[in-house]
Amino acid sequence: MNLTNAFGTFFLPGPTEVRQEILAAMTQPMIAHRGPDFEQLFDRLQRGLVPLFKTERPVYISASSATGMMEAAIRCAPPGRVLSLVNGAFSERFAHIASMCGRDVDRYEVAWGQIHTIPQLDERLSMRKYTAITVVHSETSTGALNDVRAISDCAHRRGAVCLIDSVSGFAGTELRFDEWKLDYVLTGSQKALALPPGLSFAIASPSFIDQASAVSARGVYFDLVELDAYARRNQTPSTPALSLLYALELQLKSIAAEGIEARWARHKAMAARTQEWLVKISDETGKRLVNIAPLGSQSPTVSTIRLPTNLPSETFTAAVAKRGIVVGNGYGKLKSATFRVGHMGDHTLETLERCLAACSSVLRS
């Protein structure tokens, strides 16, 4: 597996490295998207996606970034007040989208790098009536992993639906839609699926779609009721991003060959190796580096690492890039204080070692 391109080796937390054979798949010829060839392609994609979500529900495929499927969640959620769980930049984006869609939104904020705990969430939900909560599974800005199963269960006990952004979680950490009785999950193509940007995916429970059908202002492009109906006919309501679907089909075959549980385990091993490296390089150099998410709530797909105060992220990542490796700066208010390693997608422990070696070289110098 060759993960090197002209820009070095990508360890950004999205977009992730895309294998050359996946990119080459996009050069296949066009087909009519209202004909039997496309419906057969869509059916093959469904058979590849459904096992990854651990569901029997149809998976919606949108020619949009994952932000579109966040907006879809809000537009199609039951009317009423929304509680947004905020612990980073992308959970704040979910809250912002809800506000911009005209919802009354309360934010339950915890420090960046922390997760939302169930007793405190239950207390917040007991204070007033909410019809929906929003939560980010793996917060890409901080590398914190929320327990979305427990959060969803808590929301259900209080009569609210749970809208889950698993953009950097899906295909890299455990998620079982049917078994966990989830309402709605969205993700994007450019993270742990290791595809080019431009596709988003979502899945909704039957009860969520039933409730959505009674919502009057669902819009058009992100109407989940229509997406659900079309998916059942192996179609999309709008013109699909056909070339990206070719890439998706090939990547789904690769993921099936690995097995989704094995893929989860590989990501977990990469996160553990990164944490191990942090402790070792800190001891070796005397420069204290720390994952801002505490042990037990670290995402398997992305590590956000706080640097010493005298080493700005921009300086560090530029020096790493000179060694042929691309890691991410911090995001939002953490931009200069942290850097991010996206150990996700098709990366392995072997390719991760090259990234850690480059980072070690900079820290030693």
N, C-alpha and C positions, 0 to 999 in steps of 0.2 A: 504494500500500500504506500504510494508516494504522496506525501502531504506537503511537499515543498513547492512553492511557486515563485514567481519573479520577485515578490515582495518579502521573501523570507518565509518562515513558518508561522502561521497564524495561531495565536492563542488568545484572540479577542473573545470576550463573552458574547459574540455575535456582531457581524456575521462570522460564522466559523469557516474553517477550511473545507473546501469542496473538492472531492477527488476528480481527477481529469476524466475518468470514464463517465462520471455523473454529468459533468459539463458537456461531454461529447454527445450524450443521449439527447440533449436539447436540440441537436441539429437535424433531427428526424423531420420528415415532410409534414405539412399541414394536412388535417383531415376535417371534414365537415363536422361541426360540433352539434349538429342536430340529426346526425345519422347513426346507423347501427355500429360503425367502427368506434365512434366516441363512446357510445353507451357500453360497449364491451370493455373499453379502456377504463371507464369510470367504475364499472363493476370490479375489474381487477384491482383498482386502487382501493375500493371499499374492502375487499377481501384482505388487502395488506394492512389497512389502517385499523380496522375493527379490533384485531388481536392486540394492537399496541395500546389502545384505550381500555382493553379488557371489558368489552361491551358487546351487546348485540344490537345496539342502536346504530342508525346511519351516521356517518361522519360528514359534516358539511365542509366543503372545500371552496374557499373564496379567493379571488384574485385581488388580494389586498394585504396590507401588513396586518399584524395581529391587533393593532389599534382598532381596525374596523370591526373585528369580532368582539372587542371590548364595548364599542358603541352599540353593537347589536344586542349584547347582553342587557344593557341599560334600557334601550328602546323597547325591548320585548319583555322586560321584567314587569311583574304586577305593579299597578299604581301604588304610590305611597312613599314614605320616607325611606332613605337608604342610609345604612351605616357602612362607611368605608374604613377598612382596616389599613392604616398607613404605617409603614416601617421603612420607606425608601422612596426613590424617585418614581418608580413605575406603579407602586400602589397609590402614590399621590396622583399619578396620571389617571388612574381608574376613577379616583374621587373627582378629579377635574372634569372628566368626560361626563360623569353622572350630573354634575352641576350644570354643564353646558347643554345637556339634554333636558334641562328644566326641572330636574329633580331636587327636592329638599334633601340635603346631604349633611350628615354629621360625620366628623372624622374621629376615629379612635386611634390616636397616634402613640407609638412607642419610639424609643430611640432607634436611629438607623443602626442596623446590625442586630437588633433584638427581634424576637418573635412575639406573637400575640398569644397570651396564655388563656386557657379556657375559663377559669374562675372569674378573671377580670372581664372577659368578653361576656360571659353570662350575666354578670352584674350590669354591664352597659346595656345589654339587650332587655333587661328587666325594667329599665328606667322609662322607656317609652316604646311605642309600637313601631316596628320596622317591618317592611315587606320584603326587603332584600338586603344582603350584605355583600360587599366586594372584598376580595382578598387575593393577594399574590402568593402563589405557591413557593416559587424560588425567586426572591427579589434580586434581580440582576445587578442592581446598583450596590448591594451590600453582601450578597452571598448568603443571606439568611433563608432558612427553609421553614415555612410554616406547616404545621400539622393540619392539612386541609380536611382530612377525614374527621378529626375531632371538632374542628371549627364548623364544618358542615352539619355535623350531628347537633352541635350546640344551637346553630341557627334554626334547625328544624324543630327543636324542642320549644323554641320561642316563636314559631310560626312564620319564619322568614326563609326565603330561598337564598342559596349561597352561590355567588357568581365567582368562578375561580379563573384567574390568569395563571396558566402554567407554561408561559412562553419559554423560559429557560429551564423548566422542570421536566416537561413532557419528553419521553424517550430517553431521559437521563436519570430519572428517579422514580420510585414506585408510585403508580397511580392506577387504581382499579375502579373504573367508573360505576359499573353495575353493582359490584359487591359492596362498595362504600356508599351506595345510594346517593350519588351526587346529582346535582341539578343541572349544572352547566360548567363546562371546561373549555377554554380556548388556548390555542398555541400558535406558533409561527414556524415557518420552514427553516429559518436561518440559524437556529440554535442547535439543540442536541440531535435534531434530524439531519444535520449536516447537508443542507440544501441551499441553493441561492435564495436570497430574499425575494418576496413577492407572492407567497402563498400563506394563507392562514387557514386554520382548521378549528372547528368547534363541534361540540356534541351536547345534546340537551336531553333531559329525561322526558318521558311522555307527559308527565304532569306539568312540566315547565312549558312545553309546547301547547298543551291545552289551555293553560293560563294566558299564554302569549296571544292565542287566537282571539281573546276577548279584549286585547289592548288596541286602542283605536289609532294611535299615532306611531306605528312601528316603522314608518319610512318605507323605502323600496329596496335599495341595494342590500341592506342588512336585515331584511325581514326573515327571521328564523323560521317562521311558519311556512313561507314560500320555499326557503332553502330545504326544509324538511320534506316538503311535498315533492320537490324536484329530485332530491337525492334518492327517494324511493323509486324513481323512474330512471335512475342512473343518468341524471342530467343536472345541469346547473341553470339557474334562472337567467344569468347573464353570460356573456361570452367568456369562456374560460381561458386561462393562461396556458395554452396547450403545450408549449415547449417546456414549461416548468413541470407540467404533469408527466411528461416523458421522463424527466429527471427523477421525479417522485417515484414512478413505477420501478425504476432500476434500484433506487435506494431502498425501497421497501423490500425488494428481494434480498438485498444484503442484510438488512435488519432481521428478516425472517431466518436467514441462514445462521446468524449469530444467536438469535433468541432474545426476546425482550428482557427476560430475567437476567440473562448473561450480560446484556447491555447495561442494565441497572447496576449490576455488580461491578462491571468495569469502571463505570463512572464513580462509584463509591470508592473503589480502590485508588483512583487517581486523586480524589479529594483527600483521602487518608495519607497518600504519599506526599501531597503538597503540605499538609499539616506537619508531617514528620520532618520535612525539609525546613519548614519555618523554625522549628525548635533547634534543629542542628545548625543552621546557618547563623541564627542569633547567638548561639553559644560560641560558635567558631569566630565570628567577627566582632562580637561585643556590640553589634548594632541590633537593637530590639525591633523585631518585626512580629506582627501579630495579626491573625485573622480576626476581623472585627465582629464576626459572628461567633458566639461561644460554642464550645464543643457540645455536641448533641443537637445543634440547630444549624449546622453548616450545610450548605447546598452541595450535592455531589457534582454539580456542573460548573460552578464558578466560585473562586475564592477572592475576596476583597481584603487586601493586606495593607495594614497601616505601616508606613515607612517612618524612619527617624525624622524628627522635625527639621533637621538640617539637610534633608535629601528630598527635594520636591519631586513629585511623581513625574512631571514632564522631563526633568533631567534624567531620572532613572530609566524611564521607558525609551528615551532617545538613545541612551547608552546600550540598552539591551538590543534595540533595533540594529545598531552597528554590528552586533554579533549575529545577525541574521534571524532574529526571533522578534515577533510582534506580540507584545502584551498590551493590555488596555490601561489607560489612565483611569483614575477614579472618576466618579460620575456625580454631577450636581455639586452639593456642598462638600463632598469628599474628593473633589477632583485633584487637588494638589497634595492631599495628605495620604492618598492610597493609590495602589495599582491593583489591577484585576487580571487574574489568570482564568481564561475560559478552558477548562479541562473537560471538553465535551465533544459530542459528535463522533467522529471517527478517530479521534486521538486515542492513544494507548499509553500504558505506562512507559513504553519505550520512547515514544515521541515526546512525552512529558519530560523525560529525563533531559532531553536536549534543551527544553525551555528552562528547567531549573538550573542546569549548568550555566546557561547564559546569564541568568539572574545572579547566580553565585559569583560569577566572574566580575560582574559590575560591583557587587557589594564588597568583594575582597579588595577591589582597587580603590 
